[in-house]
Amino acid sequence: MAPLTPTRLRAAAVGGVLLFCLMGLVLAWVSYQTYEQDYRHQTQARLQAIAEMKAAELEAWRHERHADARFYVDNLTVVDLFERVQRTPTDARARASLVDLLSRMQLNHNYAQIAVFDADGRQWLAVPVDGPDDDGHMADEVRRVVAQGDVSFLDLHQDRNVGAHMGIVAPLRSRPDAARPGPGAVVLRIDPSLALEPFLTAWPVPSSSSETLIVRREGDEAVFLNAVLGVGQAADIVRVPLSRTDLPAVRAVLGEIGATETVDRLGVPVVAALVPIEGSAWFLVAKTAQAELYGPLRERAKVTVVMVVLLLAVGIAGVGLVWRGQTRHMADSESRLLETLRSMAEVIEASPVVLFRWRAVEGWPVEWVSSNVNQWGYSQTALIAGDPPFPALIHPADRARVIEEVQQFTEGGAEAFGQEYRICAADGRVLWLDDRTSVVRNQAGEVEAYKGMLTDITERRQLQAQFVQAQKMETVGRLAGGVAHDFNNLLTVINGYAEFALTEIPEGDPLREMVQEIYDAGQRASGLTRQLLTFSRRQVVQLVSLNVNVVAEQMQKMLQRLIGEDIRMTFDLDPGLWSVKADAGQLEQVIMNLAVNARDAMPGGGTLVVTTRNIEGDNPADDVVLLAVADTGFGMDEATQAQLFEPFFTTKKPGQGTGLGLATVYGIVSQAGGRIECSSAPDRGTTFRVYLPRLTGGDSDAVPGAAREGLVRGHERILVVEDEESLRRIAQRILEAAGYTVVCAANGVEAVAWLADAEGQVDLLLTDVVMPGMSGHELAAIVTPTYPTLKVVFTSGYLPEAFPARGQLGPEVHFVAKPYSPSSLTAKVRDVLDRT
């Protein structure tokens, strides 16, 4: 063996420095390539999501316009008014009524013009009346639609008089089942520069180069419609041949969908997302300059280059020092090199990314792993020694899948692949890892080893799970609200007629017991729908200033009977408790549900403690009132606590619970602007803490009193507007039984027409909120300016999103919720009529 001379030592040192630099370059390159691939994918996915959102908004806009047009099809009121105008053009009253109906639609829905044509294509009237005449194409469309008998959506049309516009033609039919064509059609003309401008100019995030384009195919050309729509700065219509397949607009009209990297017609490199607009010949192109989207990539590349340059500089400096130094300086050179390696090791040690390499044989023996693997509780030395072997770290539920996927990727010839799976840390934690692996092959193509990076993504997975849970809660909430709305309509009829039947069937009649069972079941069903509405945050509540102590003390005797004598109940109430703004009935429901849950958790007896406290925040706006309900029951594990507030989740036996109790509590507390927390452990009891915002000022114990029972009578005249026939009949029967004179209308249009022709005074309007065509709120807004003394009472199974102050009614809105009883309906009507 040759002696280790200073020259050989220097050569070995130089080789080591060069190898270190090479490893640093490879690591920097692999890291940057992985980052660039992920960043491009995420950026394109965000742009595609923006394009799909805009396309969905355009599709929804078209559906809404189509629904507006359907309002006129089979609308006997409009047909009757138009036929009267045709028969007697001088009938000013009929013309004014028809113009009034068209004006409301034109103003409320922002149409450029709404016109009425006869079956021959002649225009009789329009709103506004000073709109320009078209070049004749609308007459042809009217004749075609009248003959065809269905709504037609007209695509963009360039008119020499009107300019660029779109339209919807709705045929008028004398009867829904009439075989002959109707008297004409209603044309809703749309100004695209106003209607479509928000879809094309708005962008959800700040951007200097983002643009939304609308294109369609005309022959062998793709046409940019932004100039025709009146949106954008371009003065001329741009057309490009379909042979320009490098342009995103051409790719869109040729059927390509998704994100793509290309250039725009000005030669600027862009990233474009292509989405077809369903139900039209349009295609949407959302594009952003690559220079803007990939700007952070360039910054990352600069940082990588600087790191590589610094690394090379350190290496070159090391080589220079080695070659220029003497033997006596070799120890110093080695010390500096070791210090650099220690610095690199410290960087790796502080990184959340664990680097690894293992051999491609059974058991995956670890050849090398970075020392920061100790963050999972394992030793670098022990893992390299095979204690434990790497497959043993993988969670048992994922181990077979991971091994099978690695085999599939390898046999498929993959050079690199990614996996997500769980591992068990040494301290018992379960962590999610993102595994980015590269396959190492020899010259013969045989797999020798695997190397790559392991990144802890546990927090990201938890955030994803929370997001999915929030989406699920929102979806179930919407479903629950819709079911409760329809069910409340049915219960109004069932409970109303059952109550009437009980008043007419004498005691002792066999039918009375059956009807009583029907009525009792309807009342229980009403309670269930109130739970559904509370959970979905669609229940109508009357928020008042109240003291939680007052509500709790009023419930004390009832709670003691409810939970039983084997459970000791204690109230620890703060005498100086602040006021809150909440619904007294809902707050009672919160306390009731929490007490029932506590009772079920203590089958052998125990202690239930109800506590109230004031909790001061960092500033007065953060002050809250605490309501705590604690029990000494068997408690819950973490898995159960994670699902506590999910709808229909219950730990009770089948038939012993709906799973809506705590979901209802969650909905009530959230609707009042508060929050709820739970702390529990097996065999250590459970404590629920409800935090409600403090209310400054107001009466501290303003709990509303009970409603009057029985029919509250009157003699006034009432107009009932309800689209459900069975509900109209029960409302009419209840009010007439109470002495009122009742007139009914099936929709808002009929109500407006009846009020216009009414001979006598109408004292009160009782209207459903949710009706096709014209809602109850829109009806009230139309008639109250004309009839200032008319009182209005709204009714619904729930309040929709568009209703003012939805879910929290103020004193200016009078509302009776479905299902209503004869006593509650007549009491509300009497109360509103008596107001000055």
Residue pairs with C-beta under 8 A, 6 or more apart in sequence:
2 8
6 326
6 327
6 330
9 327
9 330
10 322
10 323
10 325
10 330
13 318
13 322
13 330
13 333
13 334
13 337
14 319
14 322
14 323
16 337
17 315
17 318
17 319
17 322
17 337
18 315
18 319
20 315
20 337
20 340
20 341
21 311
21 312
21 314
21 315
24 308
24 311
24 344
25 308
25 311
25 312
28 304
28 307
28 308
28 311
30 438
31 304
32 300
32 301
32 304
34 436
34 453
35 300
36 297
36 300
39 294
39 296
39 297
39 300
40 294
40 297
43 271
43 293
43 294
44 259
44 261
44 271
44 273
45 259
47 259
47 271
47 272
47 273
47 286
47 288
47 293
48 258
48 259
48 273
48 275
50 203
50 204
50 273
50 286
51 273
51 274
51 275
51 284
51 285
51 286
52 273
52 275
53 204
54 199
54 212
54 275
54 284
54 286
55 275
55 276
55 277
55 278
55 284
57 199
58 196
58 199
58 277
58 282
58 284
59 277
59 278
59 279
61 195
61 196
61 199
62 153
62 277
62 279
62 280
65 153
65 168
65 188
65 190
66 151
66 153
66 168
68 105
68 109
68 168
68 188
69 151
69 153
69 168
69 169
69 170
69 186
69 188
70 151
70 170
71 105
71 170
71 773
72 78
72 170
72 172
72 186
73 150
73 151
73 170
73 171
73 172
73 173
74 173
74 175
74 176
75 172
75 749
76 175
77 101
77 749
77 750
77 753
78 98
78 101
78 172
78 186
79 172
79 173
79 174
79 182
79 183
81 94
81 95
81 97
81 98
81 101
82 98
82 116
82 124
82 172
82 183
82 184
83 174
83 183
84 91
84 94
85 91
85 94
85 95
85 98
85 124
85 125
86 118
86 124
86 183
88 94
89 95
95 125
97 753
97 756
98 116
98 125
99 125
99 127
101 749
102 114
102 116
102 125
102 126
102 127
102 186
103 127
104 782
105 111
105 114
105 188
106 113
106 114
106 127
106 128
108 778
110 194
110 195
111 188
111 189
111 190
112 131
112 165
112 189
112 190
112 191
112 194
113 126
113 127
113 128
113 131
113 187
113 189
114 126
114 127
114 186
114 187
114 188
114 189
115 123
115 125
115 126
115 127
115 131
115 186
115 187
115 189
116 123
116 124
116 125
116 126
116 184
116 185
116 186
116 187
117 123
117 124
117 138
117 139
117 142
117 184
117 185
117 186
117 187
118 124
118 183
118 184
119 142
119 143
119 146
119 181
119 182
119 183
119 184
119 185
120 139
120 143
121 138
121 139
121 140
121 142
121 143
122 139
123 133
123 139
124 184
131 162
131 189
132 161
132 162
133 161
133 162
134 159
134 161
134 162
135 159
135 160
135 161
135 162
137 157
137 159
138 167
138 169
138 187
141 152
141 154
141 167
141 169
141 187
142 169
142 184
142 185
142 187
144 152
145 151
145 152
145 169
145 170
145 171
145 185
146 171
146 172
146 181
146 182
146 184
146 185
147 181
148 171
149 171
149 173
149 181
149 182
150 171
151 168
151 169
151 170
151 171
152 168
152 169
153 166
153 168
153 279
153 280
154 166
154 167
154 168
154 169
155 166
155 280
155 281
156 164
156 165
156 166
156 192
156 225
156 228
156 229
157 164
157 165
157 166
157 167
158 164
158 228
159 165
162 189
164 192
164 193
164 228
164 229
164 230
165 189
165 190
165 191
165 192
166 189
166 190
166 192
166 195
167 187
167 188
167 189
167 190
168 187
168 188
168 190
169 185
169 186
169 187
169 188
170 185
170 186
170 187
170 188
171 181
171 182
171 184
171 185
172 182
172 183
172 184
172 185
172 186
173 181
173 182
174 180
174 182
174 183
191 230
192 228
192 229
192 230
192 231
193 229
193 230
193 231
196 214
196 229
196 231
197 229
197 230
197 231
199 212
200 212
200 213
200 214
200 226
200 229
200 231
200 232
201 212
201 231
203 210
203 212
207 288
207 292
208 292
209 270
209 288
209 289
209 291
209 292
210 286
210 287
210 288
210 292
211 286
211 287
211 288
212 284
212 285
212 286
213 224
213 226
213 249
213 284
213 285
213 286
213 287
214 224
214 225
214 226
214 229
214 277
214 282
214 283
214 284
214 285
215 222
215 223
215 224
215 225
215 249
215 252
215 253
215 282
215 283
215 285
216 222
216 223
216 225
216 253
216 281
216 282
216 283
217 223
217 242
217 253
217 281
218 239
220 241
220 242
221 239
221 240
221 241
221 242
222 239
222 240
222 241
222 242
222 244
222 247
222 249
222 250
222 252
222 253
223 237
223 238
223 239
224 234
224 237
224 238
224 239
224 240
224 249
225 282
226 232
226 234
227 234
227 235
227 236
227 237
227 238
228 237
238 265
240 247
240 249
240 250
240 265
241 250
242 250
242 253
242 254
243 250
244 250
244 265
245 251
245 254
246 262
246 263
247 262
247 263
247 264
247 265
248 260
248 262
248 264
248 270
248 272
248 274
248 285
248 287
249 265
249 283
249 285
251 260
251 262
251 272
251 274
252 274
252 275
252 276
252 283
252 284
252 285
253 283
256 274
257 274
257 275
257 276
258 273
258 274
259 271
259 272
259 273
259 274
260 271
260 272
260 273
260 274
261 269
261 270
261 271
261 272
261 290
262 269
262 270
262 272
263 269
263 270
264 270
264 272
264 287
268 289
269 289
269 290
269 291
270 287
270 288
270 289
270 290
271 287
271 288
271 290
271 293
272 285
272 286
272 287
273 285
273 286
273 287
274 283
274 284
274 285
275 283
275 284
275 286
276 282
276 283
276 284
277 283
277 284
314 340
318 333
318 336
318 337
318 340
321 329
321 333
321 336
322 330
322 333
325 332
325 333
345 371
348 355
348 370
348 371
348 372
349 370
349 371
349 372
350 372
351 370
351 372
352 372
352 375
352 455
352 456
353 453
353 454
353 455
354 369
354 370
354 372
354 373
354 375
354 376
354 453
354 454
354 455
355 368
355 369
355 370
355 451
355 452
355 453
355 454
356 366
356 368
356 369
356 370
356 390
356 451
356 452
356 453
356 454
357 366
357 367
357 368
357 369
357 440
357 449
357 450
357 451
358 364
358 365
358 366
358 367
358 390
358 449
358 450
358 451
359 365
359 367
359 448
359 449
360 410
360 440
360 447
360 448
360 449
360 450
363 386
363 389
363 391
364 389
364 390
364 391
364 450
365 386
365 389
366 383
366 384
366 386
366 389
366 390
367 384
367 449
368 384
369 380
369 383
369 384
370 380
371 380
373 379
373 380
373 383
374 380
375 456
376 393
376 423
376 425
376 426
376 431
377 425
377 426
377 427
378 388
378 393
378 425
378 426
382 388
383 390
391 399
391 403
393 423
393 424
394 402
394 421
394 422
394 423
394 424
395 421
395 422
395 423
395 424
395 430
397 422
398 421
398 422
401 421
402 419
402 421
405 417
405 419
406 417
406 419
406 437
406 450
409 417
409 439
410 439
410 447
414 439
415 438
415 439
416 436
416 437
416 438
416 439
416 452
417 437
417 439
418 434
418 435
418 436
418 437
419 434
419 435
419 437
420 432
420 433
420 434
420 435
420 457
421 432
421 433
421 435
422 430
422 431
422 432
422 433
423 430
423 431
423 433
424 430
425 431
431 456
431 458
432 456
432 457
432 458
432 460
432 461
433 454
433 455
433 456
433 457
434 454
434 455
434 457
435 452
435 453
435 454
436 452
436 453
436 455
437 450
437 451
437 452
438 450
438 451
438 452
439 447
439 450
440 447
440 448
440 449
440 450
440 451
441 447
441 448
442 448
469 646
472 646
473 646
473 647
476 536
476 647
476 648
477 535
477 536
477 537
477 538
477 647
477 667
478 536
480 532
480 533
480 535
480 536
480 647
481 532
481 533
481 536
481 538
481 798
483 532
484 529
484 530
484 532
484 533
484 536
484 538
484 797
484 798
485 538
485 770
485 796
485 797
485 798
486 797
487 525
487 529
487 797
488 526
488 529
488 797
488 798
488 817
488 818
488 819
489 724
489 727
489 797
489 818
489 819
491 522
491 525
491 526
491 529
491 818
491 819
492 727
492 730
492 818
492 819
492 820
493 726
493 727
493 730
494 518
494 522
494 819
495 519
495 522
495 523
495 526
495 819
495 821
496 730
496 733
496 734
496 819
496 820
496 821
496 822
497 730
498 515
498 518
498 519
498 522
499 519
499 821
499 822
500 733
500 737
500 822
501 515
502 512
502 515
502 516
502 519
505 511
505 512
505 515
506 512
522 819
526 819
528 658
528 660
529 797
529 819
530 539
531 658
531 660
531 661
531 664
532 660
533 539
533 540
533 798
534 586
534 589
534 664
534 667
534 668
534 671
535 647
535 660
535 663
535 664
535 666
535 667
536 667
537 667
537 670
537 671
537 807
538 798
538 799
538 806
538 807
539 586
539 667
539 671
539 798
539 807
540 798
540 799
540 807
540 809
540 815
540 817
541 583
541 586
541 671
541 807
541 808
541 809
542 583
542 704
542 809
543 581
543 582
543 583
543 672
543 808
544 581
544 582
544 583
544 584
544 702
544 703
544 704
545 579
545 580
545 581
545 695
545 697
545 698
545 699
545 700
545 702
546 579
546 580
546 581
546 582
546 584
546 587
546 700
546 701
546 702
546 703
547 577
547 579
547 580
547 700
547 701
548 577
548 580
548 587
548 612
548 625
548 627
548 692
549 573
549 574
549 575
549 577
549 612
550 700
550 701
550 703
551 584
551 587
551 588
551 591
551 703
552 571
552 573
552 591
552 610
552 612
552 627
553 571
553 573
554 588
554 703
555 588
555 591
555 592
556 569
556 571
559 569
559 591
559 592
559 595
560 569
562 592
562 595
562 596
562 599
563 569
563 595
563 596
563 598
563 599
563 608
564 599
566 604
566 605
567 598
567 599
567 602
567 605
567 606
567 607
567 608
568 605
568 606
568 607
568 608
569 607
569 608
569 609
569 610
570 607
570 608
570 609
570 610
571 609
571 610
572 609
572 610
572 611
572 612
573 610
573 611
573 612
574 612
574 613
574 614
576 614
577 612
577 613
577 614
577 625
578 614
578 623
578 625
578 694
578 695
579 694
579 695
579 698
579 699
579 700
580 625
580 672
580 692
580 693
580 694
580 695
581 672
581 673
581 693
581 695
581 698
582 672
582 692
583 668
583 672
584 703
584 704
586 668
586 671
586 672
587 668
589 664
589 665
589 668
590 627
590 665
590 668
590 669
590 690
591 610
591 627
591 629
593 661
593 662
593 664
593 665
594 629
594 665
594 688
595 608
595 610
595 629
596 661
597 661
597 662
597 686
597 688
598 608
598 629
598 630
598 631
598 633
598 686
599 608
600 633
600 652
601 631
601 633
601 634
601 635
601 685
601 686
602 608
602 631
602 632
602 633
602 634
606 631
606 632
606 633
606 685
607 631
607 632
608 629
608 630
608 631
609 628
609 629
609 630
609 631
610 627
610 628
610 629
611 626
611 627
611 628
611 629
611 630
612 625
612 626
612 627
612 628
613 625
613 626
613 628
614 623
614 625
614 626
614 694
615 623
615 624
615 625
615 626
615 691
616 622
616 623
617 623
617 624
620 694
620 696
623 693
623 694
624 674
624 691
624 692
624 693
624 694
625 691
625 692
625 693
625 694
626 689
626 690
626 691
627 689
627 690
627 692
628 687
628 688
628 689
628 690
629 687
629 688
629 690
630 685
630 686
630 687
630 688
631 685
631 686
631 687
632 685
633 685
633 686
634 682
634 683
635 680
635 681
635 682
635 683
635 684
635 685
635 686
636 644
636 651
636 678
636 680
636 681
636 682
636 686
637 681
637 682
640 651
641 678
641 680
643 649
644 662
644 678
645 662
645 663
645 665
645 666
645 676
646 659
646 663
647 659
647 660
647 663
648 658
648 659
648 660
648 663
649 659
649 663
650 656
650 657
650 658
650 659
650 661
665 676
665 688
665 690
666 676
669 675
669 676
669 690
669 692
671 807
671 808
672 692
672 693
673 692
673 693
674 690
674 691
674 692
674 693
675 690
675 691
676 688
676 689
676 690
676 691
677 688
677 689
677 691
678 686
678 687
678 688
678 689
679 686
679 687
679 689
680 686
680 687
707 823
707 824
707 827
708 823
708 827
709 823
710 823
711 734
711 737
711 738
711 822
711 823
711 826
712 738
712 823
712 826
712 827
712 829
712 830
713 738
713 739
713 826
713 830
714 738
714 739
714 740
714 826
714 829
714 830
714 833
715 739
715 740
715 741
716 740
716 741
716 763
716 764
716 833
717 740
717 741
717 742
717 743
717 760
717 761
717 762
717 763
717 764
718 735
718 740
718 741
718 742
718 743
718 762
718 763
718 764
718 765
718 766
718 829
719 743
719 744
719 745
719 751
719 754
719 755
719 762
719 764
719 765
719 766
720 728
720 731
720 732
720 735
720 742
720 743
720 744
720 745
720 766
720 767
721 744
721 745
721 746
721 747
721 748
721 750
721 751
721 765
721 766
721 767
721 768
721 771
721 776
721 779
722 728
722 731
722 744
722 746
722 767
722 768
722 771
722 795
723 746
723 747
723 768
723 771
723 772
724 768
725 746
727 768
728 744
728 746
731 742
731 744
731 766
731 825
732 742
732 744
734 822
734 825
734 826
735 742
735 766
735 825
735 826
735 829
736 742
737 822
738 822
738 826
738 829
740 829
743 754
743 758
743 762
745 751
745 754
747 771
747 772
747 773
747 774
748 767
748 771
748 773
748 774
748 775
748 776
748 778
748 779
748 782
749 773
749 774
751 765
751 767
751 779
751 783
752 779
752 782
752 783
755 762
755 783
755 786
755 787
762 787
762 790
763 789
763 790
763 791
763 833
764 790
764 791
764 792
764 793
764 829
764 832
764 833
765 779
765 780
765 783
765 790
765 791
765 792
765 793
766 793
766 795
766 829
767 776
767 779
767 780
767 792
767 793
767 794
767 795
768 776
768 794
768 795
768 796
769 775
769 776
769 777
769 794
769 795
769 796
769 799
769 800
769 803
770 776
770 796
770 797
770 800
771 779
774 782
775 800
775 802
776 794
776 796
777 794
777 802
777 803
777 804
780 792
780 794
783 790
784 790
784 792
791 814
791 832
791 833
791 835
792 814
792 832
793 814
793 815
793 816
793 828
793 829
793 832
794 813
794 814
794 815
794 816
795 815
795 816
795 817
795 818
795 820
796 815
796 817
796 818
797 817
797 818
797 819
799 806
799 807
799 815
800 806
804 813
805 813
809 815
814 828
814 831
814 832
816 824
816 825
816 828
820 828
